[in-house]
Amino acid sequence: MRPHFREEVHSEAKDDATPVSLADREAEQAMRRMLEAEVPADGVHGEEYGVSVGTSGRQWVLDPIDGTTAFLAGRPIFGTLIALLVDGFPVLGVIDQPILGERWLGVAGRQTTFNGKPAHTRACRELALATLATTGPQYFDDHEGEHFMALAAKTAHRRMVMGGDCYNYAMLASGHLDIVCEAGLKLHDYAALVPVVEGAGGTMCDWNGEPLHAGSGGHVLALGDPARLEDVIEALACNH
């Protein structure tokens, strides 16, 4: 995809109005060819080309460009996401930012690495000190937006980060953000993020605090400091 970055590249709108580019499709095709050659019995779930059922009980989940809007705008805050699911739960995740040469690797039960060195989330003493991030308010419906703003009101004043897609989770895993809160995510959007964040010392779950898996809905939370989870869930559940 690097040859297409900040160059004219064909794109179109999908049924959900999100953009897809030639770079998205070429990248997923390349990953699928590699998986077919190396692990032909494994299933594949890709954003652009759907599901190929395997026989091994393992499934690779691919998002060739998470943040296509940022890619098309020439902003290097998108990433390629690769996850491996076993029995529906993510056990391996990769966030790769090819323009900046940055890669986070998470494996269940192991320390997350950033370009080969350990990555760590940071402590957050109280919710009022937390830096909150989300890709954008357009992804919340009115009800979800109310709950998000209730959480935002409890976090650090004027330190909310907008935009970033998967790159927000990478920044959280490296100790630069405290909370990421999203709605409307699909499996290919979040599967790779779970091992990366959790292996760096954080936690990921839905808005009710339940672990994320292949059947989860689109409400996703990531926290750098798991000690703040109860506070975040309470803030999100605030009645309006």
C-alpha positions in Angstrom: 0.0 0.0 0.0 3.0 2.4 0.5 3.2 3.2 -3.3 -0.4 4.4 -3.1 0.1 6.7 0.0 -0.3 10.4 -0.8 -0.9 9.5 -4.5 -4.0 9.4 -6.5 -5.7 6.1 -5.8 -9.1 4.9 -6.8 -11.7 4.7 -4.0 -15.4 4.2 -3.7 -18.1 4.1 -1.0 -19.2 0.7 0.4 -22.8 0.0 1.4 -22.2 1.5 4.8 -20.8 4.7 3.2 -17.3 4.0 4.5 -14.5 4.3 1.8 -12.6 1.4 0.3 -9.5 1.9 -2.0 -7.5 -0.1 -4.4 -4.8 -0.2 -1.7 -7.2 -1.9 0.7 -8.1 -4.6 -1.8 -4.5 -5.2 -3.0 -3.3 -5.5 0.6 -5.9 -8.1 1.6 -5.4 -10.1 -1.5 -1.6 -10.3 -0.7 -2.3 -11.4 2.9 -4.8 -14.0 1.8 -2.3 -15.5 -0.7 0.3 -15.8 2.0 -2.1 -17.5 4.4 -3.4 -19.9 1.7 0.2 -20.9 1.0 1.3 -21.3 4.7 -1.8 -22.3 6.6 -4.4 -23.6 4.1 -6.5 -25.3 6.8 -7.1 -22.0 8.7 -10.2 -19.9 8.1 -9.9 -16.2 7.0 -12.2 -13.3 7.8 -11.3 -10.2 5.9 -12.9 -6.8 5.7 -12.9 -6.6 1.9 -13.4 -10.2 0.8 -15.5 -11.8 3.6 -15.1 -15.2 5.2 -13.3 -18.3 4.0 -14.2 -21.3 6.2 -11.3 -23.4 7.4 -11.1 -26.8 9.0 -8.5 -26.2 11.8 -10.6 -24.3 14.3 -8.3 -21.3 13.8 -9.3 -18.1 12.0 -7.3 -15.2 10.8 -9.0 -11.8 10.8 -7.7 -9.1 8.5 -8.2 -5.4 8.1 -5.8 -4.3 5.4 -6.2 -0.6 6.1 -8.0 0.3 9.3 -8.5 4.0 8.8 -9.0 4.3 5.1 -10.3 7.8 5.4 -7.0 8.8 7.1 -5.0 6.9 4.4 -6.8 8.8 1.6 -6.2 12.1 3.4 -2.5 11.4 3.6 -2.4 11.0 7.4 -0.2 8.2 8.7 -2.5 7.3 11.6 -4.1 4.2 9.9 -2.8 0.6 10.3 -2.9 -2.9 9.0 -4.6 -5.3 11.5 -3.9 -9.0 11.6 -5.5 -11.2 14.3 -5.6 -15.0 15.0 -8.7 -16.3 16.7 -8.8 -19.7 18.4 -12.3 -20.8 19.4 -13.5 -17.3 18.7 -11.1 -15.5 21.0 -8.1 -13.4 19.8 -4.8 -14.9 20.8 -2.5 -13.0 18.5 -2.7 -9.4 17.2 -0.6 -7.2 15.0 -1.0 -3.4 14.5 1.3 -2.3 11.6 1.8 1.3 10.5 3.8 0.9 7.3 4.5 4.5 6.6 6.2 5.2 10.0 7.7 1.7 10.2 5.9 0.9 13.5 4.7 -2.5 14.5 3.0 -3.7 17.7 2.8 -7.4 18.3 0.6 -9.0 21.0 0.4 -12.7 21.9 -1.9 -14.0 24.6 0.1 -14.6 27.8 3.2 -12.7 26.6 4.5 -9.2 26.7 3.5 -6.9 23.9 6.3 -5.5 21.8 6.7 -2.3 19.8 9.3 -2.8 17.1 10.8 -5.6 19.1 11.0 -3.9 22.4 8.5 -4.2 25.3 5.5 -2.0 25.2 3.8 -0.8 28.4 0.6 1.0 29.2 0.7 3.7 31.9 -0.9 4.1 35.2 -3.9 6.5 35.7 -4.5 7.5 39.3 -8.0 8.8 38.7 -10.5 9.2 35.9 -10.3 13.0 36.0 -6.6 12.7 34.8 -7.3 10.3 31.9 -6.8 11.2 28.3 -9.8 9.8 26.3 -9.7 9.0 22.6 -12.2 8.0 20.0 -12.2 7.9 16.2 -15.1 10.4 15.9 -18.5 11.4 17.1 -20.1 10.4 13.8 -19.8 6.7 14.8 -22.1 7.1 17.8 -25.9 7.2 17.5 -27.7 9.7 19.7 -28.0 7.3 22.6 -24.4 6.1 22.4 -23.2 9.7 22.1 -24.9 10.7 25.3 -23.2 7.9 27.2 -19.8 8.7 25.6 -20.2 12.4 26.6 -21.0 11.3 30.1 -17.7 9.5 30.2 -15.9 12.4 28.5 -17.2 14.8 31.3 -15.4 12.6 33.9 -12.0 12.6 32.1 -9.3 15.2 31.7 -10.6 18.6 30.6 -9.7 19.6 27.1 -7.5 16.5 26.5 -9.8 14.4 24.4 -8.2 13.0 21.2 -10.4 12.7 18.0 -9.3 10.5 15.1 -6.9 7.7 15.0 -8.8 4.4 14.4 -6.4 1.5 15.4 -3.5 3.9 16.0 -5.3 5.1 19.2 -5.0 1.6 20.6 -1.4 1.4 19.7 -0.7 4.7 21.5 -2.6 3.4 24.5 -0.4 0.2 24.5 2.7 2.4 24.4 1.6 4.6 27.3 0.5 7.7 25.5 -3.3 7.5 26.0 -5.5 6.2 28.9 -8.9 5.3 27.4 -10.3 4.5 24.0 -14.1 4.3 23.6 -15.8 3.3 20.4 -19.1 2.1 19.0 -20.0 0.4 15.7 -16.9 -1.6 15.4 -16.8 -5.0 13.6 -14.7 -8.1 14.3 -11.9 -7.0 11.9 -11.8 -3.6 13.6 -11.1 -4.9 17.2 -9.8 -8.5 17.1 -6.1 -7.6 16.6 -6.2 -4.9 19.2 -7.1 -7.2 22.2 -3.8 -9.1 22.5 -1.8 -5.9 21.9 -3.5 -3.9 24.6 -3.7 -6.7 27.1 -0.2 -7.8 26.6 1.0 -4.3 27.3 -0.8 -4.3 30.7 -4.2 -2.8 29.7 -7.6 -4.3 29.3 -10.2 -4.5 26.5 -13.9 -5.2 26.9 -17.3 -4.1 25.8 -19.2 -1.3 27.5 -20.5 -3.7 30.1 -17.1 -5.0 31.0 -17.4 -8.3 29.1 -14.5 -9.8 27.3 -14.4 -9.3 23.5 -14.7 -12.3 21.2 -16.0 -13.1 17.7 -19.6 -12.6 18.7 -19.2 -9.3 20.6 -21.2 -6.2 19.5 -19.6 -3.0 18.4 -19.2 -1.3 21.7 -15.5 -1.4 22.6 -13.4 -0.1 25.5 -9.7 -0.1 26.0 -8.0 1.1 29.2 -4.3 1.4 29.9 -4.9 1.0 33.6 -7.4 -1.8 34.4 -7.9 -0.2 37.9 -10.0 2.5 36.2 -12.4 0.0 34.6 -15.1 0.2 37.2 -15.0 4.0 37.0 -15.4 4.0 33.3 -18.2 1.5 33.2 -20.1 3.5 35.9 -19.6 6.8 33.9 -20.8 5.1 30.6 -23.9 3.7 32.4 -24.9 7.2 33.6 -28.7 7.7 33.1 -29.8 10.7 31.0 
